[in-house]
């Protein structure tokens, strides 16, 4: 008959047994990272009503930077700088036989990139952001509507009652990186999607057609400090 293991030997084995944990590798000392978002987008908008049609197009490029800090089991995003590297807009209005054109210098409004937070979702870090737009067209005779611009999946509710996520046509606006990647060196990921919305709105005694669309390319870079 075999003798059972002494109780102290069992306790020693338990003490030496490596714990099961989803925590980052102990060899990684990084607890602060530089975060950079490079966003490029281009799009169009259009409205048609009795005797008037307005077509617009735009391009933008943002360079956003900040710092990500680990606090216990959460992450804190500290905002740094946001630069609108490129912004171009042109609007062409045609009423009967008259044509008028507005461009960037005629339209003072500009888009604004808002980065909210980076949230841990299971094994991923999700980036929440939205580019704030403004009302178009700028032609004084046209019925204006809010120009919806790129947003992550967390910001589905946009002005005008539009659910942004429902009108993503290709790609995905979920911007997330595997958490473990940031502990093993610089992590870089590319994201892209297209978006389109159109509607017919009753305005007094006529129906107005309104539409907008855009294509987004986003690069996220997270580098240990």
Number of C-alpha atoms within 10 A of each C-alpha: 3 4 5 6 8 8 8 9 10 10 11 10 10 11 10 8 9 8 8 6 7 9 10 15 11 8 8 11 11 17 14 20 21 18 23 20 19 18 23 19 21 20 19 19 23 20 24 19 18 11 9 18 18 25 18 21 18 17 16 18 21 21 17 21 21 18 18 22 17 13 10 6 7 10 17 14 20 16 16 12 10 18 13 15 13 12 15 15 20 17 23 18 23 16 14 10 7 8 12 11 14 16 15 14 10 12 14 7 14 14 16 16 21 15 20 15 17 20 16 17 12 10 13 16 19 21 21 20 19 20 17 18 18 16 12 22 25 19 16 8 11 18 20 15 18 16 20 25 24 28 24 20 21 17 17 17 13 18 15 10 8 14 15 23 19 12 15 20 14 12 13 15 25 17 23 21 22 15 18 16 14 22 21 16 15 15 18 15 13 15 16 18 18 20 23 19 18 14 12 14 13 10 10 7 6 11 14 19 16 20 17 23 22 21 21 21 17 19 16 20 18 24 19 18 14
